[in-house]
Amino acid sequence: MCGRFTLVTNSEEFEATFKLPLVEPIASRFNIAPTQPIALLTNISGNRQNIMARWGLIPGWCKNPDDFPLLINARSETAAQKSSFKRAMRHRRALIPASGFYEWRRPPSGKGQSQAFYVRPRSGGLVGMAALWETWMGPDGTEIDTAAIMTTEANQTFMPIHHRLPEVINPENFSTWLDVIKHKPRHVQPMLGPPDEDFWEAVPVGDAVNKVANTSPDIQERVEERPIESPTEIKQMDLF
């Protein structure tokens, strides 16, 4: 899954990556969390636009968001069939600009502390994470743009940390992915899937990232990685 990510960029890098000028500079964000506003690139009336949306998709048919689970991720393998995502997969595909994300490796025994990692493109720069979005309308007519990040199976390199990864769209496929008029889900499905083994770099970071309130760049500083429990240690723990 993807439960936290980052966006640190400037106008020149953003425009070069997404071929879209920024009207206003984007503030650096080092710990973006669910329910917060996020930048979202989509096609509206045939034009690529940058809008803001709440991270956590609410399907249009949802009556009461308070009684509905927070959908921050959508599995790319099944999004076209799931009731919560299939309309967005057909009509409202998007990109979420990111410079990296965070993931936690849980102890195999289920005991002890998890190890946090800051995961960034090995070559640097920005990525466009595949996303789906919906505009939810409340009973009073209030409209909220909401979005979910799509995920894929992890590649072999990342599997020891977590079994899922954010889905990344290659820049040469941005236009096709966003064009929901010409390209149906079956046309874009082949561009989804695990990235190359050397695409991501995982940097062990400290526990400060666990708190949403910690948003300074020092939460990305490399720390000594906690050792992984050996099978012997796990077996001994099971005895108690």
C-alpha positions in Angstrom: 0.0 0.0 0.0 1.0 3.6 0.0 0.0 5.5 3.2 2.4 8.5 3.1 4.3 10.3 0.3 6.3 13.4 -0.4 6.3 16.1 -3.0 9.4 18.3 -3.1 10.0 20.1 -6.4 10.1 23.5 -8.2 8.3 25.0 -11.1 10.9 24.1 -13.7 11.1 20.5 -12.7 7.3 20.1 -12.4 6.7 21.7 -15.9 9.5 19.6 -17.5 8.1 16.3 -16.0 4.4 16.9 -16.6 4.3 19.4 -19.4 2.1 21.7 -17.4 3.1 25.1 -16.1 2.4 26.0 -12.5 0.3 29.0 -11.8 1.5 29.1 -8.2 4.6 27.5 -6.7 4.1 24.1 -4.9 5.2 24.2 -1.2 7.6 21.3 -0.3 5.8 18.6 1.6 7.7 15.9 3.4 5.0 13.8 5.0 1.7 13.9 3.1 -1.0 11.8 4.9 -4.5 10.5 4.1 -7.4 13.1 4.2 -5.0 15.9 3.4 -5.2 17.9 0.2 -3.0 16.7 -2.7 -2.1 17.8 -6.1 -3.8 15.9 -8.9 -3.2 16.0 -12.6 -6.1 15.1 -14.9 -7.8 16.0 -18.2 -10.8 18.2 -18.0 -12.5 19.1 -21.2 -9.5 17.7 -23.1 -7.0 19.9 -21.3 -4.4 18.7 -18.7 -5.0 20.5 -15.4 -3.6 20.5 -11.9 -6.4 20.5 -9.3 -6.4 19.8 -5.5 -8.3 16.8 -4.1 -8.7 15.1 -0.7 -6.6 11.9 -0.4 -9.2 9.3 0.3 -11.7 8.5 -2.5 -15.4 8.7 -1.9 -17.5 7.0 -4.7 -20.3 9.1 -6.1 -22.9 6.6 -5.0 -21.8 6.8 -1.3 -24.6 8.3 0.9 -22.6 9.0 4.0 -18.8 9.2 4.0 -18.7 8.9 7.8 -20.0 5.3 7.4 -17.6 4.5 4.5 -14.0 3.2 4.8 -11.2 5.6 3.8 -10.1 4.4 0.3 -6.6 5.8 0.0 -5.4 3.0 -2.4 -6.9 1.0 -5.3 -5.4 -2.2 -6.5 -4.6 -1.8 -10.2 -5.3 -5.5 -10.9 -9.0 -5.2 -9.9 -9.9 -1.5 -10.0 -11.8 -1.9 -13.3 -14.2 -4.4 -11.7 -14.6 -3.0 -8.1 -17.8 -1.0 -7.6 -15.9 1.7 -5.7 -13.4 2.3 -8.5 -14.7 1.1 -11.9 -16.4 4.3 -12.9 -13.3 6.3 -12.0 -11.1 3.8 -13.9 -13.3 4.4 -16.9 -13.9 8.2 -16.7 -11.6 9.8 -14.1 -8.0 8.6 -14.3 -5.3 10.9 -12.9 -1.7 11.3 -11.9 -0.4 12.3 -8.5 3.0 14.0 -8.6 5.4 12.7 -6.0 9.1 12.7 -5.2 8.9 9.6 -3.0 6.9 7.7 -0.5 7.2 6.0 2.9 6.8 2.3 3.7 7.2 0.3 6.9 8.7 -3.2 7.2 6.9 -5.0 9.9 8.7 -7.5 12.2 8.0 -11.1 10.9 7.0 -12.1 14.5 4.5 -9.2 14.7 6.4 -8.0 17.8 8.9 -5.2 18.2 9.3 -2.0 16.2 8.8 -1.6 12.5 11.5 -0.1 10.3 10.4 2.9 8.3 11.9 3.5 4.8 11.9 6.6 2.6 11.5 5.2 -1.0 12.6 7.5 -3.8 13.4 7.1 -7.5 17.0 5.9 -7.8 17.6 8.3 -10.6 16.0 11.2 -8.7 13.3 13.6 -9.9 9.5 13.2 -9.9 7.1 10.4 -10.7 3.5 10.4 -11.7 1.6 7.9 -9.5 -1.4 6.4 -11.1 -4.6 7.6 -9.4 -8.4 7.6 -9.6 -10.6 10.4 -8.6 -14.3 11.2 -8.0 -16.3 14.3 -7.1 -18.6 13.5 -4.2 -21.7 15.7 -3.7 -23.2 16.0 -0.3 -27.0 16.3 0.4 -26.5 20.1 0.7 -24.9 20.3 -2.7 -21.3 20.6 -1.4 -18.8 19.0 -3.7 -15.5 17.4 -2.7 -12.9 16.2 -5.2 -11.3 13.0 -3.8 -8.6 10.6 -5.0 -6.9 7.2 -4.4 -3.4 6.1 -5.3 -3.3 2.9 -7.4 -1.0 0.1 -6.2 0.6 -2.9 -7.8 2.5 -6.1 -6.6 6.0 -5.3 -5.4 8.9 -6.4 -7.4 11.5 -8.8 -5.9 13.7 -6.0 -4.7 11.0 -4.4 -2.7 9.2 -7.5 -1.5 11.2 -7.8 1.8 9.8 -4.5 2.8 6.2 -4.8 1.6 4.2 -6.7 -0.9 2.6 -3.7 -2.6 4.0 -0.6 -4.3 2.5 2.6 -5.7 1.7 2.2 -9.4 3.9 4.6 -11.5 3.0 5.6 -15.0 6.0 6.1 -17.4 6.2 9.7 -18.8 5.7 8.5 -22.3 2.3 7.1 -21.2 1.0 10.1 -19.4 -1.2 11.4 -22.2 -2.7 7.9 -22.9 -3.4 7.3 -19.2 -5.2 10.6 -18.8 -7.2 10.4 -22.0 -10.3 8.6 -20.9 -12.2 9.6 -24.1 -10.0 7.5 -26.5 -8.6 4.9 -24.1 -10.7 2.6 -22.1 -9.4 0.6 -19.0 -8.5 -2.4 -21.2 -6.3 -0.1 -23.3 -4.3 1.2 -20.4 -4.1 -2.0 -18.3 -0.9 -3.2 -20.1 1.0 -0.1 -18.8 0.3 -1.1 -15.2 2.4 -3.5 -13.1 5.6 -3.7 -11.0 8.5 -1.4 -11.9 11.9 -2.4 -12.9 14.0 -3.9 -10.1 16.3 -0.9 -9.9 13.6 1.8 -10.1 13.2 2.6 -6.4 15.8 3.1 -3.7 14.7 2.4 -0.1 16.5 4.5 2.6 16.0 3.5 6.3 14.7 6.5 8.3 13.8 7.1 11.9 10.5 6.8 13.7 9.7 10.6 13.5 7.9 9.9 10.2 5.3 7.9 12.1 3.7 11.1 13.4 1.7 13.1 10.8 2.7 16.3 12.7 6.4 15.8 11.8 6.8 17.5 8.4 10.3 18.8 8.4 12.9 17.4 5.9 15.0 15.8 8.6 12.6 12.9 8.9 14.2 11.7 5.6 17.7 11.4 7.1 19.2 8.0 6.8 19.5 6.0 10.0 21.0 2.6 10.8 18.6 -0.1 9.7 17.1 -2.3 12.4 18.2 -5.9 11.9 15.6 -8.4 10.5 14.7 -11.1 13.0 16.2 -14.5 12.1 14.0 -17.6 11.9 15.5 -18.8 15.2 14.6 -15.6 17.0 11.0 -15.8 15.7 10.7 -19.5 16.8 12.0 -18.6 20.3 9.4 -15.8 20.6 6.6 -18.2 19.7 7.5 -20.3 22.8 6.4 -17.5 25.2 
